[in-house]
């Protein structure tokens, strides 16, 4: 039974790591690390112009280091992802991941910082009695429609946090602009809620991890983690639905790729 499952999970992993990406033109690319004991799976998920989600790649390591992230991006390019196309990258707070994306794609990378990770980072510095208040203030700012209003609210919150906890204030201040990228791009609220965090990746595992891993007490090695993780992603992928707000993705495409959009209209 063990050998049979190993063969099946190996094939499922290969369907992710070896398939061509030439026919997939993602507008947004989400990348995040998921922990399995001491192992980390760095997963890339793309959202295409029609709102469909696609698993683009997966890499295993002990941490989200720059070399691991570079390998993931390089593998995606090798399989057909265009390097000269402009993408919205939705990333967690990993500096290594941001560095790898910018070095690989340069100005073609427009980065949105995951608001869920940023909120968790800020709250981690604060006593629990402040959590509800600060969480509500952050959510209120990020739910604002306009970029100037949202930025002003966050900057006001930074000033107030300085009176409570300097580290929390600096945490919010670091990468503040990147948490508002969708605001600056004028992305409508429904689509913005889908792309403001890396939860689309987290959700892939939340629905399958309990089913597949509830009896796993020990991850023997990295290969086991990679095979099982790939199988869970494939299972989730078969049940993918379009992202909420997908009908407004053309407006995001027009903002990210104005020349491409103009050429399409002339054609």
N, C-alpha and C positions, 0 to 999 in steps of 0.2 A: 504494500500500500504506500509506503514511504517513497519507494522508487517511482511508483506510478505518479504520485503527486509532484515529485521533483521534476519529472518529464513534462507534466502538464504546465506547471508554473514557469518552467524555463521557456516553453513555447509562448506563453502569454507575455512574458517579459520581452521576448524577441519581437513580438508584434508592435511593441512600443519603441524599442531601441533601434530597430532596423528598418522601419517603414519610412518611405519618402515623405518629405514635407513640401514638395514642390507644388502640389495641388491645394495646399492649405495656405491661405494668406491672412494670418492673424492681424487684427487691428490692435488688440491688446494682448500682452504676454504677462502672465502672473507667475512669479517664482517664489517659492517658500520652502523651508526645511521642516520636515516632520520627523519627530524623534521616536525611535524604537529602542528602548533601553539605552545603551551607550552609542548606538548607531544613529546616523542622520541620513534621511533620504531627501535630497533636494529635487523638487519636482517643478516642471514647467508646464503651464496650461495656457493654451491660446484661445482667444475669442475672435471668431471671424466676423466679417461684415454682416452676415445673416444671423448673427447671434448664437451660432452653434459653438460648443466648447470642444476642444481637442487636447488630448495629452500630447505634448510636444517632446518631452524628454524626462529622464530620471537619472540621477547619479547618487552613489552611496559614499559616505565618508564618516569620519568621527566628528567633524565640525563643518560649519559652512565657511570653509576657507576659500581664498581667492582662486587658488589653483583648481579646486573642485568645481567652482562656479564657471571658471574659464573653460574647463573641459566640457561642461554641460552645454554652454553656448556654442563652443566649437563643433560639437557633435550635431547640434541642431542645424548649423550652417552647412556642415558636410552633407546633411541629408536634404538640403534644398531650401532652407530659410534664407531669404534675401538679406544681405548685409547692408545694402544701400537703401533699404526701405525704412520709413519712419514708423516707429511703434510707440505705443503707450506701454511702459513697463510698470507693473504694480508689484512692489517689493516690500518685504518685511524690513526690519531695521538693521539688517546685516550690512556693515560697512564693506565687507569683502565682496558681497554680492553686488552692491552698488558700484564698487570700483571695477569689477569684472565687466559689468554691463556697459559702463561708460568707456572703458578701454576698448571693448569689442565693437560697439556701435557708435561711439562718439556722439555727434549732434543728432543722430537719428534716434537716439534714446530719449524719450520724454518720460520722466520718472514721477510716479505717484507713490507716495509713502503710505503704507498700510496704516489706516487710522486705528484699527483694533490693536495692533502691536504698539503704536505710539501711546495710546491711552493706557495700556497695561504698563508700559515703561514709566509713565508719569505717576501713576497710582502706586507703583512699587516703592516709591520714595516717601509716601505719605502714610500717616497713621490712619487706621480704618475709619475713624470718625469723620474724615474729610472725603472719603471715597465717593459717597453719593452726590455730594455737592459738586465736586470737581468733574466727576463723570458726566453729570447733567450739563455742566457748563461747556465741556468739550463737545458733547453731542449737539447742543444747541448751536454752537459756532459752526460745526461741520454741516449742520442741516440748513444753514442759511443759503439762500440762492446765489447771492452776489459775492464775488471775490473780495471787494473792499470791506464789506460788512463782516464777513467771516474772519478776515485777517485782523481787523481792528479788535474784534471780540477775543481772539486768541492772544493778541499782544496785551490786551488789558488783563487777561487771565495770567499771563506770564508775570506781570507786575504784582498782581495779588499773591501769586505763589512765592514770590521773593520774600514776602513777609511771613510765610508759613514754613517753606523749606526751599533753600537755595538750589539743591540738587534737582528737585522736581521742576523748578522754574527753568533751569538749564536744559533739562531733558525735553521739555516742551519747546523751548526755543530752538534746539538743535533739529534741523530738518522741518521746521514749521512750514516753510514755503512749499516743501514737497508734499505735505499733507493737503495742500490746497490746489494742486495741479489741475484736478478735474474742474474746480471752480474757475480757474483762469482760462481753461479751454471752453468754458460755457456748456459743459455737458449737462443735459437735463437731469432733474432729480432722480427719476426712476432708474436710469442707466448709471447714474453716479453711485447709487446705493449698491449696485452690483459690482462696480469696479473700484470702490474706495478701500477695499481690503483684499487680503488673500484668502478669504473664507471659502471661495469656490474650490480651492485646493483642500482646505481643511474638511469641507463637506464630503469630498471624495472618500476620505478615510472614516469619517464619523459613521457613515451608513454601512461600511463593510468591515471595519476593524473588529467590532464586537463579534460579528459572525465568523470571521476567519481566525481570529487570534485569541478567542476567549479561553482556549485550553493551552495556549503557549506559555510556558513558565520560564523558558530560557531560549534566547536567540543564540544558536550555536556559533554562527559566524556571519560575516558581511554578506556572503552570497545568499544565505537563507533570507536575510532581511530584504535584499534586493529582489529576489524571486517572489516572495510573498507580497512585497509592496507593489511590484508590477502587476501581479495577479489581481490585487484589490483595485488598482487603478483601472485595469481593463474591465472588471466587473462594474465599477461605477460608470465608466465611459459608455457602456451599453445602455445605461438608463439616463444619460444626459438629456436635459431639455435646454431650450434656448434661455439665455440670461434674461432677467426681467429688464424691460426698457429697451429691448433689442431693436425696436422699430426706429429709435432715434440714433442708432449707430451711424447711419449715413452722415449726420451732422458732425460726428466726431471724425469720420474719415475726411470730410471736407476741411476740417480744421487742421488735422495732422498732415494731410497730403493734398494741399490745395492744387498743385500742378497736376497731380494724377486725376483729381476730381474734374478739373477743367478740361483735360484731355478727353475724359470719358464723355463729358457733355457734348464736346465738339464732334466726337465720333458718332 
